[in-house]
């Protein structure tokens, strides 16, 4: 009996420690901008993140958002953190290290050729 009580107490403590995290209240300009991005951004990721921010402002929980967008709850938490720190810019992907894309390399090569031919 004591063992069951200990597990119940542990479960209660753990469930209390799960933080309910939502974005701060959005002003009307932010809502309009997020709605526009959700509807018309070329980037699917930005559309998804903007939608998540709008839902978070309506008090959807992280677990609910993770389920809706089929991502890990840590991913949603990161979206919310980046929104709070960076605003609209936080919806974009972070810069990554590595080799530039082939299209970027082609642009660099064309720019060099143009400079040499001028």
Secondary structure, DSSP 8 states (H G I E B T S, - for coil): -HHHHHHHHHHHHHHHHS---------HHHHHHHHHHHHH-S-HHHHHHHHHHHHHHTT--HHHHHHHHTS-HHHHHHHHHHHHHHGGGGGS-----S---HHHHHHHHHHHHHHHH-
